[in-house]
Amino acid sequence: MKKLTEDELNLLSVICKAMGHKNRMDILNFLATQTECYFGDIHEELPIAKATVSQHLKELKNAGLIQGTIFLPKVKYCINRENWRKAQQLFNDFFNSLTEENGKTTCCD
């Protein structure tokens, strides 16, 4: 069992905040099925205004969950696989530390 450090908890909090909106989850779900895609692909796939898509992409990128590469006049987006794996590990460690602490499976045992 691994307890998360303060830095890891802070990072997990940033990731949770970025994932805390349905449209962002839709964007992540879409990007996870693609090897790469352009902004227009996201906008065409999801019924979200362009300005709103832009804001959500910015939040996901700031959290490190996605990355974007500029190919003027377009921007290509994809899942940041390295950070995605790190986020997965943080979530696993966090949930495992809560369920395995002191051999208990719940806080009420």
N, C-alpha and C positions, 0 to 999 in steps of 0.2 A: 504494500500500500504506500502510495506516494502522496504526501501532503503538498499542496501547491504553495509556492512562495508568494510573497506579497506582489512581486512583479508579475508572476504568472496569473494571479487573481486579477490584477489590473488589466492585463492583456485580455483575459477571458471576459471581463466586463465590457471592454471596447468591442469585442467580437459579438457579444450578446446584444449590445445596443445596436450595432450595425444590422444584425439579423432580426431585430425586433419590429420589423414592419413587413406586412404581408407582401407588398410590392417588391421589396428587396429579396424576400424568400422566393418569389416568382422569378426574379431575375437570376438568382443563384441557381435555381432549379433548371432554368433554360440554359444558362451557361455551362452547367455541369454535363449537359447532354451534347455539347458542341466542343470541337477542338479549338475553335476560334470563331468569333463573329464580330461584325461591325455594329456600331451604334444603330444604324438603320434597321438591321436585322432584329434587334431587341425591340425597337419601337414598333416594327411591323408585327411581331409575334405577340406582344403584350398590349392590352388596351389601356395604355398610359400615355399621357401627354409627353411630348418631347422634353419639355423643361423639367417635368417630374422625373422622367427616366434619367436625365442628366444628374439631377440632385441625388437620386438613389445610387447611381454608379459612383458618384463622388464619395458618398458615405462608405460604400463597400470597398472602394479602392483605399480610402484612408485607413480602414480597419485591416487592410492587407489581404482581404479575401479574394480580390480580383486584381488583375493588372491590365493596363491599357497601353497600347503602342500607337503612336501617331504616324499615320501614313496619309499625309495631306492629300486631299481635304477630309480624310476619314480617320476614325480612331477604331482600332481593333481591340476587342476585349476577350479575356479568357480567365478561367479560374486560376488563381495563384496556387498551384499544386503543393508547393513547399509549405506555404502558410496554412493551406487547407489541412494538410497532415498534422501540422502543429496544433491547429485549433481542435482537430479530432482528438489528439492526445490529451490536450488540456481538459476537454469535456470528459473524456474517459477517466482521467486521473481525479478530476473533481468529483464525479459521481461515485467512483469507486471508493474514494476516501470517506464519503458520507455514509455509504452502505456497509463498509467493512470496519469502521472504527469500533474498537473494543469488542470485536466479534459480533456486534449486533447487526441485524438486518434492517431494523427501523429504529427511530429515536424513542419509540415507546416500549421497546422490549425490556 
